[in-house]
């Protein structure tokens, strides 16, 4: 589904949020669930200064690096082969990139161990956390409801895909947590109505003044 992933980003417009894109130039993005690098490429083409792209599948992370290299984008993006979480996880070593868009570390294991990376770890890699994008087939619930949820306040925007059929956590629960953290939200894309799978755009109501960028 690598081709479908590209179509989601560049044709369907899953992350074409005008309010986000209008302020993206020169800002930093954390991209969780980077897949083959399509969203990282999209953010850079729309002006992002730096993207930290997190992908748990080793061969898919390599595909992302190659994809970005072929498009002449290497300095702006750092691909991290890791899973968002507090500890290492076991994943397939050679997962088909065409199906990687639906891979979940919550329901599939394998013989390759990849490190866990926390939201705090990722925030330490950027100077100007403007946007958090999450399409990680379930890890969004751990981030929004877990012990690091307060760190979400660092971002001006959060755009994420929900997977209640995987997590057992309702969209309403996630949005209520984000509201408590000072975000206002709106439905951006309805993906699978029967599964409750949607993309939401959340904007902080307490955005801090932008700090000057430091060197990459």
Secondary structure by P-SEA (a helix, b strand, c coil): caaaaaaacccccccccaaaaaacccbbbbbcccccaaaaaaaaaacccccbbbbccaaaaaaaaaaaaaacccccbbbbccccccbbbbcccccccccccccccccccccbbbbbbcaaaaaaacccccbbbbccccccccccccccccccccccbbbbccccccccccaaaaaaaaaaabbbbbbccccccccccbbbbbbbcccccccccccc
